Amino acid sequence: MDSSKLRAHLEFAAELGVAGVSRDPAWRVRGDAASSLNASSEEHPVAFSRSAAEALVAVRTEIGDCTRCKLHAQGRRQIVFGVGNPEADLMFVGEAPGGDEDIQGIPFVGRAGQLLTKIIEAIDLKREDVYIANVIKCRPPGNRNPEQDEVETCEPFLFQQIDIIKPKVVVALGTFAARALLRTLDPISRLRGRVYDYRGAKLIPTFHPAYLLRNPASKREVWEDMKVVRRLLTQN
């Protein structure tokens, strides 16, 4: 990794509140495996604590300047990894970055992002309280829909994000996010209105904010979904 890429990763880590990194191999072990490694030897214990923020930095580093699918050669400017609270109880998942996101490197910063912020604030939270990511991390050319090979290549990184953050509730924004997470071909209109068990969380499919900009009458349905989200967040 060259110095400019290393600097970018360290800046990303700082934004997540990571004070430093370690070369200790135990740092790379996730979850229960790390605990097992810590307890595996009383004679030579491994003393470390890996936060969710540090684990997300590791995933971002693993992605690198990704060339795993064709999108890297189709005009994307940068990886749009995710943003927000690494230990959030609520996580939003969209389908792919748009033009504004591709420029800024942050998901949901355009008009749809502004509407998402209002949706979050409607349930008495702030953007910094939640975590926001997309199924794929690169902008498709012309904002076209993600293609299946692109989703299959990129979604393992999203799954890692979910497993690290361990949210109580995941909101799938739009058809492509819901289909990718639930492994279904059903449209969002058929999927929404129900609560699904998903990777230790409750998953709520709802309409994408971009859809709401074109179809404002559907905001009422999204509000009903968000009331369910708020109720789930307050449960023990």
C-alpha positions in Angstrom: 0.0 0.0 0.0 1.5 3.4 -1.0 1.8 6.3 1.4 -1.2 8.2 0.0 -3.5 5.2 0.4 -2.2 4.5 3.9 -2.8 8.1 4.8 -6.4 7.9 3.6 -7.0 4.8 5.6 -5.6 6.4 8.8 -7.7 9.5 8.2 -10.8 7.2 7.9 -9.8 5.5 11.1 -9.5 8.8 12.9 -13.0 9.8 11.8 -14.2 6.6 13.5 -12.4 7.5 16.7 -9.6 4.9 16.4 -6.5 6.2 18.2 -4.1 3.7 16.6 -3.6 0.3 15.1 -1.6 -2.7 16.1 0.4 -5.3 14.2 -0.6 -7.9 16.8 -2.1 -10.9 14.9 -4.8 -11.1 17.4 -6.1 -7.7 16.3 -7.2 -9.4 13.0 -9.3 -12.0 14.8 -13.0 -11.2 14.9 -15.7 -11.6 17.6 -15.8 -14.7 19.6 -12.7 -16.0 17.9 -10.8 -13.1 19.4 -12.1 -13.9 22.9 -11.1 -17.5 22.4 -7.6 -16.5 21.4 -7.3 -14.2 24.4 -8.2 -17.1 26.7 -6.3 -19.8 24.9 -3.1 -19.5 26.9 -2.9 -18.6 30.5 0.9 -18.6 30.2 1.0 -16.2 27.3 -2.3 -14.2 27.3 -2.9 -11.9 24.4 -4.0 -8.5 25.8 -6.0 -6.5 23.3 -9.3 -4.9 22.8 -10.7 -4.5 19.3 -13.5 -2.0 18.9 -16.2 -2.0 16.3 -14.5 1.1 14.8 -11.2 -0.7 14.5 -12.9 -3.7 12.9 -14.6 -1.4 10.3 -11.2 0.1 9.5 -9.9 -3.4 8.9 -12.7 -4.1 6.4 -12.1 -0.8 4.6 -8.4 -1.7 4.4 -9.3 -5.1 3.0 -11.4 -3.5 0.3 -8.5 -1.2 -0.7 -8.8 0.5 -4.1 -11.1 -2.3 -5.2 -10.9 -3.8 -8.7 -12.9 -7.0 -7.9 -15.7 -6.1 -10.3 -16.1 -4.1 -13.5 -17.3 -0.9 -11.8 -13.7 0.2 -11.0 -13.2 0.6 -14.8 -16.6 2.3 -15.5 -16.0 5.7 -14.1 -16.3 5.4 -10.3 -14.2 8.0 -8.5 -13.8 6.3 -5.1 -15.1 3.7 -2.7 -18.1 4.8 -0.7 -17.7 2.6 2.4 -20.1 3.7 5.1 -20.5 6.4 7.7 -21.9 6.8 11.2 -21.8 5.3 14.6 -19.8 2.0 14.6 -21.9 0.7 17.5 -25.3 2.0 16.2 -28.5 0.2 17.2 -30.0 1.3 13.8 -28.4 0.7 10.4 -29.7 1.9 7.0 -28.7 0.0 3.8 -29.2 1.5 0.4 -28.3 0.0 -3.0 -25.4 2.0 -4.4 -23.7 5.4 -4.3 -24.9 8.1 -6.6 -23.1 11.0 -8.1 -22.9 13.2 -5.0 -21.8 10.2 -3.0 -19.1 9.3 -5.5 -17.7 12.8 -5.2 -17.8 13.0 -1.4 -17.2 9.4 -0.5 -20.1 9.4 1.9 -23.4 7.5 1.4 -26.7 9.4 1.1 -25.5 13.0 0.8 -27.6 14.2 -2.2 -31.4 15.0 -2.2 -32.3 11.5 -1.2 -29.8 11.7 1.6 -31.3 14.9 2.9 -34.7 13.2 3.0 -33.1 10.2 4.8 -31.8 12.7 7.4 -35.3 14.0 7.9 -36.6 10.4 8.3 -34.0 9.7 10.9 -34.8 12.9 12.8 -38.5 12.0 12.7 -37.8 9.1 15.1 -35.8 11.4 17.4 -32.4 10.3 16.2 -29.5 12.1 14.4 -27.5 10.9 11.5 -24.5 10.4 13.8 -26.5 8.1 15.9 -27.0 5.5 13.1 -24.8 3.8 10.5 -25.4 4.2 6.8 -24.0 2.0 4.0 -24.9 0.5 0.6 -24.9 -3.0 -0.8 -22.3 -2.0 -3.3 -19.5 0.5 -2.6 -19.0 2.0 -6.1 -21.3 4.1 -8.2 -22.7 2.3 -11.3 -22.3 4.4 -14.5 -25.2 6.7 -15.0 -26.7 5.6 -11.7 -28.0 2.5 -13.4 -29.3 -0.4 -11.2 -26.6 -2.7 -9.7 -26.1 -5.8 -11.7 -26.1 -9.2 -10.0 -22.4 -9.9 -10.4 -21.6 -6.6 -8.8 -23.9 -7.3 -5.9 -22.5 -10.8 -5.4 -18.9 -9.4 -5.4 -19.5 -6.6 -3.0 -22.1 -7.8 -0.6 -19.7 -9.8 1.6 -18.2 -6.5 2.8 -21.7 -5.3 3.8 -22.3 -8.5 5.7 -19.1 -7.8 7.6 -20.2 -4.3 8.4 -23.5 -5.6 9.8 -21.8 -8.3 11.8 -19.3 -5.8 13.3 -21.9 -3.1 14.1 -24.4 -5.6 15.5 -27.4 -3.3 15.1 -30.8 -4.0 16.7 -32.6 -3.0 13.5 -31.5 -2.9 9.8 -33.6 -0.8 7.4 -33.3 -1.9 3.8 -33.9 1.1 1.6 -35.5 0.1 -1.7 -35.9 -3.0 -3.8 -32.3 -3.8 -4.5 -31.1 -3.6 -0.9 -34.1 -5.6 0.3 -33.5 -8.3 -2.4 -29.8 -8.6 -1.6 -30.3 -8.9 2.1 -33.4 -11.2 2.0 -32.3 -13.3 -1.0 -35.5 -12.8 -2.8 -36.8 -11.4 -6.1 -39.9 -9.9 -4.6 -40.4 -6.1 -5.1 -40.2 -3.8 -2.1 -44.0 -3.2 -2.3 -44.5 -6.8 -1.4 -41.7 -7.0 1.2 -42.4 -3.9 3.3 -44.9 -4.0 6.1 -43.2 -7.1 7.7 -40.4 -7.6 10.2 -37.7 -10.2 9.3 -35.0 -11.8 11.4 -31.6 -11.1 10.0 -28.1 -11.8 11.3 -29.2 -11.2 14.8 -31.1 -8.0 14.0 -34.7 -7.2 12.9 -34.9 -6.1 9.3 -37.4 -3.6 8.0 -37.7 -3.1 4.2 -39.1 0.2 3.1 -39.1 2.5 0.1 -35.9 4.3 -0.9 -35.8 8.0 -0.3 -35.1 8.6 -4.0 -38.4 6.8 -4.7 -40.2 9.1 -2.2 -38.9 12.2 -4.0 -40.7 10.9 -7.1 -43.7 9.5 -5.2 -44.3 11.7 -2.1 -47.6 9.9 -1.4 -45.6 6.9 -0.2 -44.1 8.9 2.6 -47.0 7.8 4.8 -46.1 4.1 4.3 -42.5 4.9 5.2 -43.6 6.6 8.3 -45.6 3.5 9.3 -42.4 1.5 8.8 -40.3 3.9 10.9 -42.8 3.7 13.7 -42.1 0.0 13.8 -38.4 0.7 13.8 -38.8 3.1 16.7 -40.7 0.5 18.7 -38.1 -2.2 18.0 -35.3 0.1 19.1 -37.0 0.7 22.5 -37.5 -3.0 23.2 -35.0 -4.8 25.5 
